[in-house]
Amino acid sequence: MCMHACVSALREGKVVYIDTEGNFSPERFSQVGGSADPAVMDKLLLLRPASMEDQAAAITSILGMSPGRIALVIVDSIVMPYRVELTREREHGTGLYRALGKMVYNLGLLAARRDIPVLATSQVYEDFSTGKDVVVGGDVIRFGSKALLELRRDDAGDRTALLRKHRSLPERQVRFRIAAGGMEGIYETAASQGTPAAEGQESVVTPDARPESGKDREELDL
């Protein structure tokens, strides 16, 4: 989904793509419609931070960029460095959580003050004590986002995108599948008609509601 958003936004202007998981693939970029034309690729700034410190610096650097025509900022995912460092240094968990909050806040500034859409992915895990899904990053991610889109994958490999939070739109959902050439729509329904199996869930969040993975689910901010 991030790749599709990138390809679409490059038609309008520059894209800053912060890839913390190493998922950006030139081959996949081409498959979903991305152009290898140097004039297009010059509009794509791909950053691959190796730590939370690098990630924070990358986000801060965007705040200092010339307004120009940044069509979209993508962070995929915003929580990966946080998860890695939290696993290694649990005694510093509070400080890491604050650092994550600062990054979400700065992304919110980009969206609110500079009118730049932001798309950031997160992850969800199951709390075995309650059986409920928990967003990695907790309230910082949940409340720092103006819209949330949850992605689920069923046993057949089809996906469902569920709009969980938005300032002006009701909950809704759309089913799609990932094919060689990209995303293919299946059908759209009201969210109240039920949800598919939550297997292989993944999560995406962003700090602004602009037109804008254990067992993971994605929640996007639109």
ROVO-294898 format. One record per residue (C-alpha): residue in one letter; x, y, z. Coordinates in steps of 0.25 Angstrom, whole numbers, plus 5000, padded with zeros to 4 digits. Each point is the difference from the previous one (the first is absolute). Example, Ala and Ser with C-alpha at 12.3 -4.5 7.8 and 13.67 -1.06 7.14 Angstrom:
<pts>
A504949825031
S500650144998
</pts>
This chain:
<pts>
M500050005000
C501150095003
M500749974987
H498650044993
A499950135007
C501450034996
V499849984985
S498750085001
A500650115007
L501350014991
R499050054989
E499750125009
G501450045005
K501149955009
V499949885010
V500849975012
Y500049865003
I500649955014
D500249854999
T500449955013
E499749854996
G500749994987
N498749974993
F500250104988
S500449924988
P500350074986
E499449874994
R498750015007
F499950154998
S500149984985
Q498949895001
V499050095006
G500250114990
G501250075005
S500950064989
A501549994999
D500150134993
P501150085006
A499050125000
V499149925009
M501049945009
D500650135003
K498750035007
L500249885009
L500850025013
L500249865006
L500650005014
R500349875008
P500350035015
A500749905008
S499650045013
M498950095008
E501150115000
D500149994985
Q498550004998
A499850125009
A501150074992
A499349974987
I498750055004
T500650135006
S500750024987
I498750004992
L499550125009
G501250084995
M499949974986
S499550104990
P498550004999
G500149974985
R499049904995
I500149885010
A498749924996
L500249895011
V500849965012
I500049855002
V500649935013
D500049844998
S500049975011
I500150115011
V500149895011
M501049904995
P501350075006
Y499150025013
R499749865001
V501549964997
E500650095011
L498949975010
T500349854999
R501550035003
E499850115010
R498749985008
E500650085011
H499950124991
G498649984996
T499550135005
G501050084992
L499849924987
Y498550035002
R500250155001
A500950004988
L498949924992
G499050115005
K500950114995
M500149944986
V498549984999
Y499950155005
N500950054989
L499349924989
G498750075005
L500750134998
L500349974986
A498649974997
A499350115008
R501050124998
R500549974986
D498949924994
I500849884997
P499249875000
V500749895009
L499849854999
A500749925011
T499949855003
S500049935013
Q499749865005
V499149935009
Y500249885009
E499149915008
D500050025016
F499949865004
S499450045014
T498850074994
G499949944986
K500050144994
D500850074989
V501050105005
V500650114991
V501550005002
G500350145005
G498750015008
D499350135002
V501150084993
I499649934987
R498549995003
F499750145004
G501150074992
S499349964987
K498850074995
A499549884992
L500349855001
L499949904989
E500149855004
L500549904990
R499649855002
R500449884992
D499149874999
D500349864998
A499950024985
G501050115000
D499050114996
R500150135008
T498950085007
A500350155003
L499150055011
L499950155003
R500050005016
K500250155003
H499750124992
R499650145003
S498850014990
L499849864994
P499249885006
E500749875001
R500049924987
Q500949894994
V500549964986
R500549864996
F501249994990
R501149904996
I501550024997
A500349964986
A501350004992
G499650144994
G499550055014
M498750025007
E498749954994
G498750045007
I499049895003
Y498850075006
E499650115011
T499049985011
A499650075013
A500949965011
S498749965008
Q499949884991
G501149935007
T501549984999
P500849894994
A501049915007
A501150075007
E501149914996
G501350064996
Q499650145004
E500950124998
S499850165005
V500250144993
V499850145007
T500350144997
P499850135008
D499050074991
A498749964993
R500450074986
P499749934987
E500949945004
S503249255037
G499949835014
K498750014995
D500050144994
R498950094995
E500250134993
E499350135004
L500150114990
D499750155002
L499350054988
</pts>
